[in-house]
Every structure is written in C-alpha cells, then in structure tokens.
C-alpha cells in the first residue's frame, strides 16, 4: 500500500507545492524573495479575511502562540484562557509562564465552551485584557462557536480576542474582521497544506495598541521588529525560504478554489467522515465536532495503539492517536488541506478493513456506502 | 546565465538534498521521523565534535542565539560579549534585552578580538558567568582565534564559553570538546547546506548546570522541554519535517567526505578566492579572514550597490553586499557548503567581467589564472 497521511498536521502536501519547493534556493534579501513575501502576505490577509497585518515567523504554531503572549501582554495582566484540550492548556501555560494573571475556564475534553460562561466571566472581571481561545481544538476535534464568542467579547469588554486558528483558518468559516477577532494564529502544515516550519499571526489595530504597551521581553518573536522588516518587503530574521516558496503556491491554489468553496468542501468531507464511522458502529468523541478533523472513540475491546499502528502498517493510512489521557482511547482523522471525497472513501475503506481485522462486528461496506452516498447526494444537488 | 548563489547563507543546496526533501511528507510522531531525528542528532554530535547534547529548533539561527541566552542566564548575570560586526552586536543586544549585566568588548569592524583583551577582562571581572562570541563574524568575514580564546576562558574563569558558530561549524576547524567550548550554535543554511529554518544548539554538562539555575522565562526555546522530547526520539514542538529530511542527507554527505577533508577544502577555496580578488587589484576587508566567506572592499570609484546588482543581473552570480555602515562598501563571497574549485573559477570569471564592465583597471584573466594556479598546485601536491 502506498502511504496516505490523514494526520491533523502535517497534512498532505500538494504535488504543485513539492515542485515549487524543489526550485533552486534563492537569497532572502533579493528582489525575487521580496516579491514572493509581498504576495504571500497579501494572500494571507485574504486567508484570514482581514485588512490588518499578517506576520509570518519561522517556527511551529507554538512559537506564534508564544509570540502573541509576549507581544500583547504585560506582566500581571488579567487574562482569560479556555482549556478543553491540549492546545487550550498550552495557551494557559504560556500565559502563566510569562507572568500574566491567568484565569482559565476548564471544560471537559470533548466539549465546547459555553459562550455564556465567557460572558459571565467578563462581567465579573471587567479588567480582563485578553481572551485566549482555540477555535478548533486539535486534541479533541471540537470546534468552538467563535462567531458568538467574538460578539460576546466585543460587546461585554475591552478585552482582545486572541484565537488559536491553527486547525481552523482556511478550513472552518473564519471571518476575522467581520466577527471582531483581534488576533489569529495559524501554522503552515494544516489548511495551508505546506510542510511545518512557518507560523502566522494576523492582528488588527486594537492589537497593535496593546503591543505598544507590552513590557514582556522578546527578540526573535518581536512583532514590531517583524513589522518594520515587512515594510522593506522582507523578514526580520532569515526565513525558511523554501517554505515561503511552497506557501506562495499553496495560496495560489486556495485563491483559485476560493475560501467559500473550500469551507463547503471541508464541511462535506467532515460530514461524510462522521456519518461513515457511525455507520461502522463507532462513536464520535467530540460533542461539537470541528470540520477540520474527526475524533473517533476506539471501542474498549480494541487495543487503540495497536489499531492505529495496524492501519498504518497494513493499509498505509496514518491517522493520529489520542494525546495525554486520551492515548489509546481515540484516533483522529484529518480532512483539512489537500483531500477530496475519494480520499475519504479510500480512508473509510481502510478503516473498515482494519476494524474487520480486529473482529469488530459491523456490516462491512456500510461505512464506505454511507460516505459515498453523502457525496452522491451533494453532487446531485448541484 | 543560470543563477549561482554565493551568499553567506543561504548557501547552495545540493541536488541530493533537494531530492530527499521532495519525498512525500511524513508525520513527525511516527517511527520513520524518529529514526531520522536520532540519526541527525548523532551526526550533529560529530559535526560539532562533541559527545554532549545537540538540540535542533525550528527557527533561524537568531532563534537559537536567543535560546542560549534565555536558557543559560538569569537576570543580572554578568556576561561578556564581543562585538566586531552585526552578529556580535546581536549577541550583545540579546543579553541586554533579557536583562543580563552585559559588558561588551567593541572592536573595529574587520578586525578580530585580541584574546588577551578577554583575559584582562576576566581578571577584572571574575564573576562573569558567560562569554558570548561569534567564531566567524558573517558581516565582516573575520574569524576569531577560537582555540586560544577557549583556553583563556577555561584557565582564567568559571565562565561558560558560548559560541555563535553559525558560519563556522563544519567549515572552519571546530573541536567543541577538545577546545573546551561549552555551547555552540549553528544554522541550517551555511555549512550544513540545507535551506534555512533549522538551528542547532550543542551544549555540554557545564552548560546544563547553568540551565538548571536559569530564571529567565522561556517556552518555545526551552532546552529542558526539548531534551525531554529528544529522549523520546522527537521534538517538543512540530518540527520543520522536510528540513530534517534534507538535513539527514546533507549530514550523510558530510560524513562521506569527512570533516577534516572539508576543513581543508574550505581553506583552499578561501585562499584561492582571496588571492584571486587580490590579483584583480581589489583589497580584502577582513584583517583575520574567515575561510567561510571573503569580504572584499569595493573601490571608491565603483558604485557598490550597482556592482552587486550587475553581477547578479548580467552574470547570474549572487553575492551579499555589506550590512549597516558597510552597505555599498564591501561585498561578501561565500565558499562554505556545496562549492568546489570550479565554482570558484566561475565566480572569479564573472567578477573579472563585471569589473571590466565598470572600467576597473587590472589585467583581465589575472584573477582567474591565480585561482586556477592555486588549485593546480594543490592537486600536484597530492
């Protein structure tokens, strides 16, 4: 079997991106790179649906999360974080680590935060300077109701809304300016479809005001240094040049398709995946599932680690297992990025064959049939 | 003309590395990546000539310099930095930025630090906890006498010696353990011959002791988190996977050739370049030149910015101009990485043709002849 990657980062890299990245390396202070950097920055505005700034760092998404904390906050600033998974927890750890006065709404893994809980918190803590939230929590496959939360934060406080959009930007509907999100962070290896190594921070004028007052030490991740360099069409430090070249090509693909069509596509792939695994007799883990990835409970009678390994070794399909206390309890299938309906049919087929190998009782073919039927209905409706 | 890159980072990427990086992307928590990560880490020990640890970060070299400061130091720690160029200055800025009690030996750009000045400083400031030094100062093309300095630091203090080896590791003789260097930093786009986006920190047991006492806040660049992940054959955060795959191939090439032979090769390419440009009637900028790159003064009667542009546009040769106050005054030719003697002959030829285009008076052919003669002598001696 050939290898097929369905992990929620890295996602599959399109052939066009591979070809672009295989070109001879260029110098990052020359006109060719400057042109690419400008185009990429402009397209990222479209990607985030903002007229604000977008800064791109050579780091993983975690680096950009840290960048947001150290550039937006000052020591002892009261902030709210929402932790319902590993990445929400990471936002809390980052805020605590840098000395913010950190309050956290803890929610059970697999559930979404109740927007009213944020409203109640803000009413009690009117001096909160920022709310940090993961839009799509990659560890649990849960999506937050970001549009509602943004409205609440905007109407009930002066706090900035800082969103980890690492597995949501370009995948779930995300309208930064229209919804009133102040800061959004993403990574290169998710909806942007290129290998990991770049991370982006989009921020508006309200966020820049906070940056002016921040007293936290920073250097590599300094927004103001990066913005000053961007005005000269380059980066503050030597960038991951090949990844920028790949990013330009990926953003071309995203422009060609159009964000609205991509959002619809991902919603469809997600629906088909969810209904397909249900038809195999499996349960979903997330109560408010994200259309970026589907987290599936592994039945008690199946060894979860062995199941994921078997799927990879026998059928070439790599999905992600669970993290932290969910290890061996769930697996996670990505459908964000370079995937289409037939990829999901192939994935469902491998899943069925693996389940059969583990003597799981279900009607073989039912999952694949369900997935295909959903695509057929969608095609018929066009 | 086809494009030829002679910038001191990024340097030319070998075809083998391009091919390796064009393979389908893999997941960074799977066994294939773990294997690559282990091999790369082991080979990097050889590369730095150390039995200590080597941690690899997804960032530019500057990120790894910052990592060294925030992991090794505590606030108000007395440190010594040496600034004789842009990168020495950056070390000073980083130490100051994070609140170290920073003393700096300023030296004129183009000159190397006198090791005795470090000895004198340490005698006066016995509580100095770390000395930060750029081995090969990329902005000026100057090499420091690292072996002598390391001996002085070791014999006259308890201070750690932290070396920016970004344009020296793998190029100039560099024996971390034998010489007594405690921490060494490099980037991926120099002697390691891959695109930018990875940066390495090698550190010994003495350095780890300091890490234990450091009270500076850190997260993305946390040595202890990275080391804990390495014990599980992976990285703390999502790594730039394709660059790791390229790095494995580049390190294979370095192993095949052997470090000693590479050091000899670079010394020869550097000597030929220096003698070649002298034969064209040009002067060298660096008084103690590094064998990684050659900085050449641009004669007053030639417009330096136009000359570099002309070399690139007419002959396809990209060299780097001067930085800061050296802008337009010098240009810098790299010979670290994937270059051989014939590359330097081609570069010398383009340089001669460009000089002629700018009506510079010299004997055309003299530079190319000199370069070739040095290679012929070397071949005859074998």
Interface residues (C-beta under 8 A of the other chain):
Chain A: X3 X5 X7 X9 X10 X12 X13 X18 X21 X22 X24 X25 X26 X27 X28 X29 X30 X58 X59 X60 X61 X62 X63 X66 X93 X94 X97 X98 X99 X187 X189 X195 X196 X197 X217 X218 X219 X220 X221 X237 X238 X239 X240 X241 X242 X243 X312 X318 X320
Chain B: X3 X5 X7 X9 X10 X12 X13 X18 X21 X22 X24 X25 X26 X27 X28 X29 X30 X58 X59 X60 X61 X62 X63 X66 X93 X94 X97 X98 X99 X187 X189 X195 X196 X197 X217 X218 X219 X220 X221 X237 X238 X239 X240 X241 X242 X243 X312 X318 X320
